[in-house]
Amino acid sequence: MEVQPQGILVALGENWAKGKHGTRRALRERTVDTAIAADVLAQSGRFHTLIFSTGYTNGKNQIAEADAMADLVHAIDPILSQQITILRETISHDTPTNFREIQKLIAHLQLEGPITVVAPQFHLKRARRIAQHLHIPITTIATEKVLNLPTRPTPLVEYPLRALSLIDPDGRIPGLLTRRRMR
């Protein structure tokens, strides 16, 4: 019996890895893993739409993370785009704007179905908190679980971001810092 696609899969980016002289040159290894995990999940047949989400965190004149993730998946699985709708949300720059832009995109395209978010394990607690604040019902799955990888240590920056998400769930403070770094 064939599974009917019912849901929306969202893959969250994590900002670019730093290159020489502070520039960001490549997708972080965890973001590459998340893109691959999204491909694996999309192949399950449970989803009608895959949204790669995160914008121009590498600077305005560079490729958006969502585009880089989608291009990577297309390179390793060119047939996937014939089986599922793949969208690229390239406006967001942090987790709160990821969810606000995803919400707008889903409403604009009148997409229906449950939303599943795939991201590294450390990111999921904050993602669930922000989605709940924005009244977006989601389920989450860790990149590491999909790919059967060991859970990596939580980056130190995640701890203050989690604390900020409690007092500033709209992401105003982290958003200011992220936009400043993107210049």
Secondary structure, 3 states (H helix, E strand, C coil): CCCCCCEEEEEECCCEEECHHHCEEEECHHHHHHHHHHHHHHCCCCEEEEEEECCCCCCCCCCCHHHHHHHHHHHHCCCHHHHCEEEEECCCCCHHHHHHHHHHHHHHHCCCCCEEEEECHHHHHHHHHHHHHCCCCEEEEEHHHHHCCCCCCCCCCHHHHHHHHHHCCCCHHHHHHHHHHHC
